[in-house]
């Protein structure tokens, strides 16, 4: 029974039946799977080489957009004599300014 499912017999069977769509789809899926495997392994390597840096929140302010206030944290990352300034904006906005400020200070992390 296992010899029936050998690659040569399957290819011969597909060619005999003239299933050209199947013949094209199988290599495409193999190539797509290989690219997906390669990309996934690169992402896995990145996640395992994550380095914790020293982070300092410089300022906290509110960004107004779409009728809501969004807390924004301006911070500095220090690593190996390099300084990177960046910011993070909250994904959910609030309508009240006092609620937005309390939310901003709730997630403030100072190292």
N, C-alpha and C positions, 0 to 999 in steps of 0.2 A: 504493500500500500504506500509506503513512503516514497518509493521510486516514481509513482504516478505524479507526485507533486514536485518533481525536480524542475528546476528552472527551464531546462531545455524543452521538456515536454509541455510546460505551460506556455512558453513562447511559441512553440510549434502549434499548439492548440489555438492560441489567439490568432496567429497568422493564418491558420487554416480557416477559421471562422470569419476572418477579415474584420476583426474588431479594432479598427485603427484608432478609434477614440480611446479605448482602453490601453492600447499600446503606447499612446502619447501620454495619457494621464499617469501611468505608473512611473516612468522616469521623471516626470514633472514633480510628482509627490516625493520621490526619493531626493531630488535636488532641493526641494523646499524643506524637507525634513533635515537635510544636512546643514543648510543655512540656518535653520532654527536651532539646531543643536550647537552649532558654532557660536551663534549670538548668545544663546543661553549660557554656554560655558564661560564666555567672556564676562557676562554679567555676574555669574557666580564667583568668578575670580575677583571682580571688583568688590563684591560684598564681603569677601573673606579678607581683603586687604584694607578694610576701612580703618582709618587712623583718627583717633579722637584728638581734636585741636583745642587750644585755649580760646574760648569765645567770651566776648564782653559786649553786653548790650550798652550802646552809647545813649540812644534816645528812644523815646516812645512817643508816637504821635498818631493822629487819626487822619485817614484819607477818606474824602467824601466821594461817593460814586453811586449812581443808580438810586438816589434818594436814601442811601444808608451810609452809616459811618463804619469804616473798617479799621481796626487797630493795625498799626504798622510798627515793627521793631527794627531799628537801625542798629547793626552790630558790626563788630570787628573780629576777624579770626586771625590769630597769630600762630604761625607754624614755621619753624626753621628760618627765622629772620625774615619771613615774608608776612606782609600785612594785607589782608583782603577786607575791604569794606563792602557790605551788602545789606539787604533788607528783606524782611518777610512780611507779607500782608495776609491778614486773616481771610479765610475763604467765606466766612459768613459775616454779613453786616448787621448792624444794630441801628435802630431808629433813635434811641435816646443817647445823648452824649454821655451822661453819667454811666449808663450801662456799658457803653463802649470803653470808657476809661477803666471801669472796674474789670472788664474782660481783658483789657490790655495788661493790666498789672497782675492779673490772676495767673497768666502764663509767662510772666517775666522770669527768666532764669539768669542768675548772675553767678559766674564761676568764681 
